[in-house]
Amino acid sequence: MTTTSLPGFRDFYPADLALRAHIFRTWRAVASRYGFVEYDGPPLESLDLYTRKSGEEIVGQLYGFTDQGGREVALRPEMTPTFARMVAARAGGLPKPIKWFSVPQLFRYERPQKGRLREHFQLNLDIVGETSVASDVEVVAAAVDMLREFGLGAADFVARYSDRGLISAVLQEMGIPEASLPAAFAALDKADRESEEWVIERLVDARIEPDSARRVLDLTGMDLGDLSRQFGDVAAVGECLVRLNRFREQIEAAGLEDFVELDLRLVRGLAYYTGLVFEIWDRKGKFRAICGGGRYDDLLEAVGGPALPALGFGMGDVVLGELLRDRDLVPEGGHELDDFVIHVSDEQLPAALHIVHSLRARGRRVGFDYRSRSVGRQFKVANQAGAARVIVVGPEEVERDECMVRSMDTGEEVKMGLAELLAGSD
Ligand code: HAM
């Protein structure tokens, strides 16, 4: 037997869970501020939900197995296919736009390293039924505001965005067949980490001619000016450029220009994106991506639903937790107990229990010593348990229907009548 968890899986001791709870609370608060409602789905899905549309990288990382009924199943590596499946099943009856969020635990068999584990929690926030630029802006703004709510600022992080529709249009204009696009995006997604030779090999694997592969790679060095000069009169490219301009104007109108930057090298690895794509990174480049998302206008139809446009993002708890620790933005734990009731000897235990349960009935968090140890010892236990207030009950106090109340923050002590204690407002 071993006391360690599996590689890449975390134990959440109370202090770790406190940070996780802080992250979840903040995500939920900001999501509802933007008018999103929470949903959830099953952690285990049919394997083909992922093999059909997620893309090779994620499929290679699946925790998949055959269940006892002979079904090929997998632990969810991401939430988007489940979300698309759930929406597709009821799309007709749901008012649009659908604005939902969820905080699922996800499983990917990755090589565990800083910022990457084999399980993580991921806020997913998505909109269905909107093609407007305003909805693109809304999703990016929500992701930015999530991070601002934790106390992070424009010096800490940046949201980089691009448009896969634009890059697709350019690639198709260059003669790249549509069927090769997902593999081309997967290769370009790695261009900042891998050598040029590696990227070109992957592009050639995706049945792109070596000459064209070099031109595709050159795209990663172009800016918007280069693209509009070379491809601006291709209709599909022109439309994307207009959309990107509107996006920029609305980001500025929302006051978010310090947080959001265009970066045409960004394409994202997942296969289903069709338009806007974005990722949030820490400015110093010390951590992996905090958040990633984009528009996936064809996925609902691909999982058997109606053709409805959709977009959203996933923000993981692992990198975010690392960043918050790095910037000293983990809130200090407050008091874990409101009161700790000390009884001086065993004889006062019934009186102490009466106080403990009366206070708990009023909603206060109350502890006491199960073993009637010395008063000094009980004070120590109260302190370790994080009590804000200690209530001491001895023989004289029981006699007079009162108790001694001590604030653990200030050390101030007062005598208080029992009736007043049990009726008190704090
Ligand atoms: P993703 O880029 O694969 O997107 O994941 C989003 C975020 O989840 C990443 O930026 C990262 O913070 C976190 N993450 C991913 N894998 C791991 C891991 N192994 N360990 C720790 N954190 C991780 C998606 O999953 C898309 N389904 C997001 C989406 C929603 N797109 C549209 N809607």
Boltz pocket constraint, residues with backbone or C-beta under 6 A from the ligand:
constraints:
  - pocket:
      binder: B
      contacts: [[A, 77], [A, 78], [A, 79], [A, 80], [A, 108], [A, 110], [A, 115], [A, 116], [A, 117], [A, 118], [A, 119], [A, 120], [A, 121], [A, 122], [A, 124], [A, 125], [A, 126], [A, 270], [A, 280], [A, 289], [A, 290], [A, 291], [A, 292], [A, 293], [A, 294], [A, 311], [A, 312], [A, 313], [A, 314], [A, 315], [A, 316], [A, 317], [A, 318], [A, 319]]
      max_distance: 6.0
